[in-house]
């Protein structure tokens, strides 16, 4: 699917380059994090890992989180798109026009998808694994919760707003630019098989979060985000859905934090249930309608 703005580099090459650039971006973000941490905390970088559970270093980790999102996800995708096309933002799906009907359906689809994702989280938890694996998975999850507690804070409304920006909006923009606008987009254009592309990229998307207990849930949400982008061609819709997912999670944590509970206690209050799986037929119906109105909008724009 080349056009007059293409620079002649194949999309499969773009897919491979983007993975390489994302890894390089992650390494660069790690290097940049050193002076950020030492400058903002007054500590040597050797204290970085242990400091991830120290609330006194919260601001430093917020900045590092933001830098990591931009350098690992957003910049590599934009740079790769620039190498492939004279109009990189258009190639990535940053359409300036999003119809109200599509935006409304996107919100509804994501809310229903979240019900189903809780069921998948439930099934993920009951899958039997070797005892030593479970110990490792539990430690990863516990460490992640401690890190989130330090980064988000959520002790007051100001910290809640900052958390929405740093942990909800920025990751939604940067991750969707990489995974949907970049990897999925390039792989679909190369293979002409969007289902294959969505599944492959969703596996990568879920694995990149390094959470066993959240793997099936994130895999499913990755597929939902991928279909939103595939059917509409508008990256802002998948960004909106991703932000909604993140914002609801942060809002729930903020609510429980204001009730005097820690974030680790709050996560236990939101245990997954298998019953959300019954929402799957409704989600399929919503996607059929979303695809229909998206085709109508595309024909109208043309």
Buried (B, 14 or more C-beta within 10 A) or exposed (E): EEEEEBEEBBBEBBBBBBBEBBEBBBEBBBEBBEEBBBEBBEBEBEBBEEBBEBEEBBEBBBBBBBBBBBBBBBBBBBBBBBBBBEBBBBBBBBBEEBBEBBBEBBEBBBBBBBBBBBBBBBEBBEEEEEEEEEEEBEEBBEBBBBBBBBBBBBEEEEBBEBBBEBBBBBBBBBBBBBBBBBBBBBBBBBBEEBEEBBBBBBBBBBEBBEBBBBBBBBBBBBBBBBBBBBBBEBBBBBBBBBBBBBBBBBBBBBBBBEEEBBBEEBBEEEEBEEEBBEBBEBBEEBBEEBBEBBEEBEEEEE
